[in-house]
Amino acid sequence: MLRIEHLTKKYGAKTAVDDLSLHIQKGEIYGFIGHNGAGKTTTIKACCGIHRFDEGEIYIDGTSIRTNPLACKKKLAYIPDNPDLYEFMTGIKYLNFIADMYRVPTEARSSRIHEYAEKFELTDALGDSVSSYSHGMKQKLAVISAWIHEPQLIIMDEPFVGLDPKASHLLKEMMREHCSRGGAIFFSTHVLEVAEKLCDKIAIIKGGRLVISGTMDEVLGTDSLEDVFLELEG
């Protein structure tokens, strides 16, 4: 579903991502782990067509994000680490704006908005301006907007930040359900316990370079993810 082939991204003399290759298959929740500044967000933004890159290639369901970004973006959804939403809109106008961009039919969007807003306890706030939302409410709105067009690939950067325990549990269920229907999830997180319990595969990046990747059993052995991460970082 997502193939990153020898990705290299530089900012002047600094190499933020160095010859990175990862393959995320349909049906997989793939965790992306690393310290601040390791290259996670740069990689994620390159996969979404936000950042250009210097070398390598990224494919979304076999299509190059470099040569055909629009076709790729139709198949994915992206939740950034900070939900920068259009604050002059109300919640419902923002969701309809996203649905319009992806040409989601009226009946389908209404059903999905109702379902997810009820689950995230956001229904009563949809008529309010996004500027009045707390960080957690904005994160919930961003999650709903990502799921509204039923993308094949969902890419998220620290998606659990700001969510309360109930909303975090719901998001985990939605991620599993999405992958059970043949979708794929690629996300970064600093919450190692969540990654260990939720992910099918993980990759650890350090200084822009891949340190280790594979299934949880392959990466962890008899250790915890925290132990492995701290050992590799050390």
Residue frames relative to the residue before (quaternion, step in Angstrom):
aa qw qx qy qz dx dy dz
M 1.0000 0.0000 0.0000 0.0000 0.00 0.00 0.00
L 0.7751 0.0455 -0.0119 0.6301 3.55 1.06 -0.87
R 0.0057 -0.7932 0.6079 -0.0350 3.56 -0.73 1.11
I 0.1004 -0.7651 0.6356 0.0228 3.52 -0.73 1.15
E 0.0491 -0.8308 0.5534 -0.0327 3.57 -0.51 1.19
H 0.8491 -0.1793 0.0857 0.4893 3.57 -0.55 1.26
L 0.1497 0.8258 -0.5230 0.1489 3.56 0.95 0.94
T 0.0456 0.7676 -0.6377 0.0453 3.55 -0.94 0.97
K 0.0107 0.7857 -0.6166 0.0486 3.55 -0.89 1.03
K 0.0879 -0.8094 0.5806 0.0072 3.55 -0.80 1.09
Y 0.1648 -0.7203 0.6620 0.1260 3.51 -1.28 0.58
G 0.7882 -0.1480 0.0591 0.5944 3.57 0.05 1.26
A 0.8143 -0.1820 0.1666 0.5253 3.55 -0.76 -1.08
K 0.6237 0.5509 -0.3357 0.4415 3.60 1.24 -0.28
T 0.2345 -0.7476 0.6065 0.1348 3.56 -0.93 0.95
A 0.2347 -0.8120 0.5231 0.1094 3.58 -0.34 1.27
V 0.7689 0.0727 -0.0346 0.6342 3.58 1.11 -0.75
D 0.1162 -0.8414 0.5275 -0.0153 3.54 -0.67 1.16
D 0.8416 -0.2161 0.1084 0.4830 3.58 -0.40 1.32
L 0.2433 0.8020 -0.5002 0.2179 3.56 0.87 1.01
S 0.0039 0.7815 -0.6234 0.0219 3.57 -0.93 0.95
L 0.1208 0.7642 -0.6234 0.1134 3.57 -0.89 1.06
H 0.1429 -0.7670 0.6189 0.0906 3.56 -1.16 0.64
I 0.0882 -0.7818 0.6171 0.0169 3.57 -0.72 1.14
Q 0.2557 -0.8053 0.5246 0.1044 3.56 -0.55 1.22
K 0.6142 -0.5044 0.4396 0.4184 3.56 -1.28 0.28
G 0.7782 0.3200 -0.2537 0.4771 3.56 -1.01 0.85
E 0.6486 0.5371 -0.3057 0.4443 3.60 1.30 -0.07
I 0.2133 -0.6805 0.6798 0.1713 3.49 -1.30 0.64
Y 0.0665 -0.8280 0.5559 -0.0321 3.54 -0.43 1.26
G 0.2092 -0.8033 0.5503 0.0899 3.57 -0.61 1.17
F 0.1988 -0.7693 0.6034 0.0669 3.54 -1.07 0.87
I 0.0507 -0.8455 0.5282 -0.0592 3.55 -0.32 1.32
G 0.3309 0.7287 -0.5632 0.2057 3.56 -1.11 0.71
H 0.5805 -0.5844 0.4281 0.3718 3.55 -1.20 0.42
N 0.6807 -0.4453 0.3652 0.4527 3.57 -1.29 0.11
G 0.8073 0.2441 -0.2002 0.4985 3.56 -0.88 0.99
A 0.4601 0.7104 -0.4336 0.3093 3.58 1.27 0.11
G 0.6117 -0.5579 0.3530 0.4358 3.60 1.22 -0.44
K 0.3921 0.7500 -0.4639 0.2619 3.59 1.26 0.10
T 0.7139 0.4499 -0.2698 0.4637 3.59 0.71 -1.06
T 0.6129 0.5409 -0.3474 0.4595 3.59 1.02 -0.72
T 0.6508 0.5088 -0.3080 0.4720 3.58 0.95 -0.88
I 0.6697 0.5113 -0.2955 0.4502 3.56 0.87 -0.99
K 0.6808 0.4804 -0.2971 0.4663 3.60 0.89 -0.86
A 0.6025 0.5302 -0.3568 0.4780 3.58 1.12 -0.57
C 0.6535 0.5225 -0.3097 0.4517 3.60 0.98 -0.83
C 0.7108 0.4423 -0.2496 0.4867 3.58 1.14 -0.64
G 0.5360 -0.6472 0.3986 0.3675 3.58 1.25 -0.01
I 0.4614 0.6797 -0.4475 0.3533 3.59 1.25 0.32
H 0.7662 0.2513 -0.1321 0.5765 3.57 1.01 -0.88
R 0.3600 -0.6636 0.6041 0.2549 3.54 -1.08 0.73
F 0.1906 -0.7845 0.5779 0.1195 3.56 -1.18 0.44
D 0.5775 -0.6576 0.3944 0.2804 3.52 -1.22 0.62
E 0.8047 0.0172 0.0296 0.5927 3.57 0.97 -0.85
G 0.6995 0.4717 -0.3455 0.4110 3.53 -1.29 0.40
E 0.2960 -0.7372 0.5802 0.1796 3.53 -1.33 -0.22
I 0.1525 -0.7540 0.6328 0.0885 3.56 -1.24 0.59
Y 0.0964 -0.8021 0.5892 0.0158 3.56 -0.83 1.05
I 0.1585 -0.7442 0.6433 0.0847 3.54 -1.05 0.91
D 0.8174 -0.1523 0.0471 0.5536 3.56 -0.40 1.25
G 0.7612 -0.4042 0.1868 0.4714 3.56 0.95 0.95
T 0.6551 0.4934 -0.3086 0.4817 3.61 1.28 -0.13
S 0.4549 -0.7092 0.4755 0.2531 3.57 -0.90 0.93
I 0.3966 -0.7098 0.5303 0.2402 3.57 -0.85 0.99
R 0.6089 0.5648 -0.3469 0.4357 3.58 1.19 -0.50
T 0.7972 0.3299 -0.1603 0.4794 3.59 0.79 -1.01
N 0.8001 0.1395 -0.0745 0.5787 3.61 1.16 -0.48
P 0.0376 -0.8665 0.4975 0.0129 3.59 0.65 1.11
L 0.6369 0.5495 -0.3438 0.4174 3.59 0.97 -0.78
A 0.6496 0.5094 -0.3156 0.4679 3.59 0.95 -0.87
C 0.6484 0.5157 -0.3136 0.4640 3.59 1.03 -0.78
K 0.6868 0.5063 -0.2914 0.4325 3.57 0.87 -0.96
K 0.5816 0.5749 -0.3721 0.4390 3.57 1.18 -0.45
K 0.7189 0.4586 -0.2366 0.4657 3.57 1.18 -0.61
L 0.7590 0.3606 -0.1952 0.5058 3.57 1.22 -0.20
A 0.1920 -0.7178 0.6480 0.1672 3.50 -1.44 0.16
Y 0.1666 -0.7969 0.5781 0.0544 3.55 -1.09 0.75
I 0.0848 -0.7578 0.6457 0.0416 3.53 -0.99 0.94
P 0.2863 -0.7883 0.5178 0.1691 3.63 -0.45 1.15
D 0.6534 -0.5216 0.3678 0.4071 3.56 -1.28 0.19
N 0.7528 0.1930 -0.1492 0.6114 3.58 1.24 -0.35
P 0.3335 -0.7899 0.4741 0.2000 3.61 -0.42 1.16
D 0.0423 -0.8031 0.5935 -0.0325 3.57 0.05 1.34
L 0.0310 0.8230 -0.5602 0.0889 3.55 0.03 1.34
Y 0.5863 -0.5541 0.4370 0.3977 3.58 -1.27 0.22
E 0.2401 -0.8431 0.4676 0.1137 3.55 -0.03 1.34
F 0.5940 0.5666 -0.3794 0.4268 3.61 1.18 -0.29
M 0.6219 0.5271 -0.3370 0.4710 3.59 1.27 -0.26
T 0.4618 -0.5866 0.5598 0.3596 3.52 -1.33 0.21
G 0.6847 -0.4860 0.3394 0.4241 3.57 -1.23 0.31
I 0.6923 0.4785 -0.2885 0.4566 3.57 0.88 -0.93
K 0.6327 0.5172 -0.3395 0.4658 3.60 1.04 -0.68
Y 0.6301 0.5293 -0.3383 0.4566 3.58 1.03 -0.74
L 0.6707 0.4931 -0.3021 0.4645 3.59 0.90 -0.89
N 0.6609 0.4883 -0.3103 0.4780 3.58 1.00 -0.75
F 0.5949 0.5554 -0.3543 0.4605 3.58 1.13 -0.63
I 0.6593 0.4884 -0.2995 0.4869 3.58 0.95 -0.88
A 0.6557 0.5138 -0.3055 0.4613 3.57 0.96 -0.89
D 0.6195 0.5350 -0.3357 0.4662 3.59 1.07 -0.72
M 0.6527 0.5299 -0.3221 0.4353 3.59 0.90 -0.91
Y 0.7549 0.3531 -0.1947 0.5172 3.57 1.02 -0.81
R 0.4187 -0.7501 0.4297 0.2783 3.57 1.35 0.26
V 0.2059 0.7698 -0.5655 0.2127 3.56 0.85 1.02
P 0.4848 -0.6846 0.4553 0.2984 3.63 -0.71 1.01
T 0.6587 -0.5641 0.3373 0.3663 3.57 -1.11 0.77
E 0.6894 0.4843 -0.2954 0.4503 3.58 0.81 -0.96
A 0.6666 0.5041 -0.3028 0.4581 3.58 0.94 -0.88
R 0.6757 0.4916 -0.3131 0.4515 3.60 0.87 -0.87
S 0.6359 0.5345 -0.3331 0.4461 3.58 0.99 -0.82
S 0.6550 0.5170 -0.2994 0.4627 3.55 0.99 -0.89
R 0.6950 0.4735 -0.2797 0.4632 3.59 0.88 -0.93
I 0.6341 0.5211 -0.3357 0.4623 3.58 0.96 -0.82
H 0.6578 0.5090 -0.3075 0.4622 3.56 0.90 -0.91
E 0.6702 0.5154 -0.3000 0.4419 3.58 0.88 -0.97
Y 0.7498 0.4110 -0.2370 0.4612 3.58 0.70 -1.05
A 0.6220 0.5312 -0.3512 0.4557 3.61 1.04 -0.67
E 0.6324 0.5138 -0.3285 0.4777 3.58 1.04 -0.73
K 0.6661 0.5134 -0.3082 0.4447 3.58 0.89 -0.92
F 0.7528 0.3717 -0.2054 0.5029 3.57 0.97 -0.84
E 0.4183 -0.7368 0.4409 0.2963 3.58 1.33 0.20
L 0.4388 0.7034 -0.4298 0.3577 3.53 1.02 0.93
T 0.3912 0.7694 -0.4476 0.2338 3.58 1.29 -0.16
D 0.7087 0.4767 -0.2737 0.4422 3.60 0.80 -0.99
A 0.6973 0.4680 -0.2682 0.4720 3.60 1.21 -0.43
L 0.4675 0.7129 -0.4386 0.2843 3.62 1.20 -0.18
G 0.6749 0.4852 -0.2974 0.4696 3.59 1.14 -0.50
D 0.5918 0.5749 -0.3571 0.4378 3.58 1.31 -0.12
S 0.5938 -0.5602 0.4397 0.3744 3.54 -1.26 0.47
V 0.5424 -0.6248 0.4538 0.3310 3.56 -1.03 0.82
S 0.5783 0.6021 -0.3710 0.4066 3.60 1.14 -0.56
S 0.6726 0.4882 -0.2922 0.4732 3.60 1.19 -0.48
Y 0.5291 0.6573 -0.3958 0.3626 3.60 1.28 -0.18
S 0.4607 -0.6190 0.5533 0.3138 3.53 -1.24 0.53
H 0.6861 -0.4563 0.3418 0.4519 3.58 -1.26 0.17
G 0.6586 0.5222 -0.3110 0.4436 3.58 0.94 -0.87
M 0.6486 0.5084 -0.3156 0.4704 3.58 1.01 -0.79
K 0.6331 0.5155 -0.3307 0.4733 3.59 1.02 -0.76
Q 0.6387 0.5219 -0.3286 0.4601 3.57 1.01 -0.77
K 0.6323 0.5204 -0.3249 0.4731 3.58 1.00 -0.79
L 0.6529 0.5062 -0.3141 0.4678 3.59 0.96 -0.87
A 0.6373 0.5241 -0.3249 0.4621 3.58 1.02 -0.77
V 0.6357 0.5209 -0.3260 0.4671 3.58 1.02 -0.78
I 0.6542 0.5070 -0.3151 0.4644 3.59 0.88 -0.91
S 0.6676 0.5063 -0.3063 0.4518 3.59 0.92 -0.89
A 0.6364 0.5276 -0.3326 0.4538 3.59 1.12 -0.60
W 0.7244 0.4389 -0.2419 0.4734 3.57 1.02 -0.78
I 0.5330 0.7051 -0.3896 0.2588 3.58 1.16 -0.55
H 0.7600 0.3446 -0.2174 0.5064 3.62 1.04 -0.61
E 0.4180 -0.7467 0.4336 0.2822 3.57 1.33 0.34
P 0.0447 0.8322 -0.5489 0.0640 3.60 0.61 1.13
Q 0.5436 -0.6070 0.4622 0.3500 3.56 -1.22 0.38
L 0.7846 0.1852 -0.0681 0.5877 3.56 1.06 -0.86
I 0.0816 -0.7732 0.6277 0.0386 3.57 -0.93 0.94
I 0.1064 -0.7901 0.6036 0.0064 3.55 -0.74 1.16
M 0.0065 0.8252 -0.5613 0.0632 3.57 -0.70 1.10
D 0.2146 -0.7600 0.6047 0.1035 3.54 -1.07 0.84
E 0.8198 -0.1733 0.0523 0.5433 3.59 -0.36 1.28
P 0.0660 0.8707 -0.4861 0.0346 3.62 0.76 0.97
F 0.6757 0.5223 -0.3040 0.4222 3.62 1.13 -0.48
V 0.4778 0.6712 -0.4437 0.3525 3.59 1.25 -0.16
G 0.8139 0.2450 -0.1972 0.4885 3.57 -0.80 1.02
L 0.6104 0.5499 -0.3608 0.4415 3.59 1.22 -0.27
D 0.4380 -0.6654 0.5351 0.2812 3.56 -1.08 0.76
P 0.7140 -0.4761 0.2834 0.4281 3.63 -1.18 0.38
K 0.6512 0.5163 -0.3254 0.4511 3.60 0.97 -0.79
A 0.6753 0.4801 -0.2881 0.4801 3.58 0.95 -0.89
S 0.6166 0.5387 -0.3418 0.4613 3.60 1.06 -0.72
H 0.6496 0.5077 -0.3125 0.4718 3.57 0.96 -0.87
L 0.6481 0.5173 -0.3158 0.4611 3.59 0.97 -0.84
L 0.6480 0.5170 -0.3231 0.4565 3.59 0.94 -0.85
K 0.6268 0.5287 -0.3357 0.4635 3.60 0.99 -0.78
E 0.6477 0.5091 -0.3146 0.4715 3.59 0.98 -0.83
M 0.6548 0.5120 -0.3083 0.4626 3.59 0.98 -0.86
M 0.6297 0.5315 -0.3285 0.4616 3.58 1.03 -0.76
R 0.6650 0.4949 -0.2980 0.4734 3.58 0.92 -0.89
E 0.6585 0.5096 -0.3063 0.4614 3.57 0.94 -0.88
H 0.6259 0.5446 -0.3324 0.4484 3.57 1.00 -0.84
C 0.7109 0.4496 -0.2609 0.4737 3.58 0.89 -0.92
S 0.6037 0.5547 -0.3595 0.4457 3.60 1.12 -0.56
R 0.6771 0.4561 -0.2809 0.5046 3.59 1.25 -0.45
G 0.6694 -0.5305 0.2931 0.4295 3.59 1.27 0.22
G 0.5047 0.6353 -0.4321 0.3937 3.56 1.26 0.16
A 0.2978 -0.7344 0.5760 0.2005 3.57 -1.32 -0.06
I 0.1787 -0.7678 0.6099 0.0805 3.54 -1.20 0.70
F 0.0076 -0.7556 0.6550 -0.0051 3.57 -0.99 0.91
F 0.1723 0.8155 -0.5301 0.1556 3.58 -0.47 1.13
S 0.3402 -0.7077 0.5809 0.2144 3.51 -1.23 0.59
T 0.0815 0.7887 -0.6076 0.0459 3.56 -1.17 0.55
H 0.3347 -0.6985 0.5925 0.2214 3.51 -1.30 0.54
V 0.5720 0.5791 -0.3807 0.4387 3.58 1.28 -0.18
L 0.2213 -0.8436 0.4763 0.1113 3.56 0.18 1.31
E 0.6130 0.5554 -0.3578 0.4334 3.59 1.06 -0.67
V 0.6357 0.5193 -0.3196 0.4734 3.56 1.05 -0.78
A 0.6612 0.5114 -0.3063 0.4554 3.57 0.88 -0.95
E 0.6624 0.5256 -0.3125 0.4329 3.58 0.91 -0.88
K 0.7273 0.4324 -0.2407 0.4755 3.58 0.97 -0.84
L 0.7552 0.4488 -0.2038 0.4322 3.55 1.04 -0.80
C 0.7224 0.5058 -0.2597 0.3935 3.56 0.92 -0.93
D 0.4116 -0.6545 0.5762 0.2652 3.53 -1.27 0.58
K 0.7855 0.0257 0.0112 0.6182 3.55 1.08 -0.83
I 0.1143 -0.7795 0.6101 0.0840 3.54 -1.25 0.42
A 0.1390 -0.7387 0.6488 0.1188 3.50 -1.37 0.35
I 0.1806 -0.7650 0.6098 0.1019 3.56 -1.02 0.85
I 0.1179 -0.7997 0.5885 0.0136 3.54 -0.80 1.10
K 0.0041 -0.7875 0.6158 -0.0251 3.57 -1.06 0.80
G 0.8485 0.0158 -0.0410 0.5274 3.55 -0.76 1.03
G 0.7079 -0.4732 0.2515 0.4602 3.55 1.12 0.72
R 0.6944 0.4396 -0.2699 0.5017 3.58 1.26 -0.15
L 0.5107 -0.6335 0.4913 0.3108 3.55 -1.12 0.73
V 0.2510 -0.7755 0.5656 0.1252 3.55 -0.85 1.04
I 0.7718 -0.1614 0.1471 0.5972 3.56 0.93 -0.95
S 0.0417 0.7821 -0.6214 0.0205 3.58 -1.18 0.57
G 0.3832 0.7117 -0.5383 0.2388 3.54 -1.26 0.44
T 0.7141 -0.3770 0.3228 0.4937 3.55 -1.26 -0.32
M 0.6703 -0.4901 0.3521 0.4318 3.57 -1.23 0.31
D 0.6523 0.5170 -0.3178 0.4542 3.59 0.95 -0.84
E 0.6620 0.5153 -0.3061 0.4499 3.57 0.97 -0.87
V 0.7175 0.4523 -0.2500 0.4671 3.56 0.95 -0.87
L 0.7727 0.4080 -0.1982 0.4440 3.56 0.87 -0.99
G 0.1739 -0.7636 0.5936 0.1852 3.57 0.85 -0.91
T 0.7676 -0.2827 0.2361 0.5245 3.60 -0.64 -1.10
D 0.5702 0.6067 -0.3750 0.4076 3.61 1.27 0.03
S 0.5065 -0.5886 0.5138 0.3646 3.55 -1.33 0.06
L 0.6332 -0.5243 0.3944 0.4107 3.57 -1.23 0.36
E 0.6136 0.5495 -0.3472 0.4482 3.57 1.03 -0.72
D 0.6520 0.5150 -0.3135 0.4598 3.59 0.94 -0.89
V 0.6718 0.4967 -0.2940 0.4642 3.57 0.90 -0.97
F 0.6627 0.5141 -0.3098 0.4479 3.56 0.89 -0.95
L 0.6892 0.4770 -0.2907 0.4615 3.60 0.82 -0.96
E 0.6290 0.5273 -0.3384 0.4602 3.59 1.05 -0.71
L 0.6845 0.4785 -0.2874 0.4690 3.57 0.90 -0.91
E 0.6501 0.5075 -0.3088 0.4737 3.56 1.07 -0.78
G 0.6538 0.5295 -0.3093 0.4433 3.56 1.07 -0.76
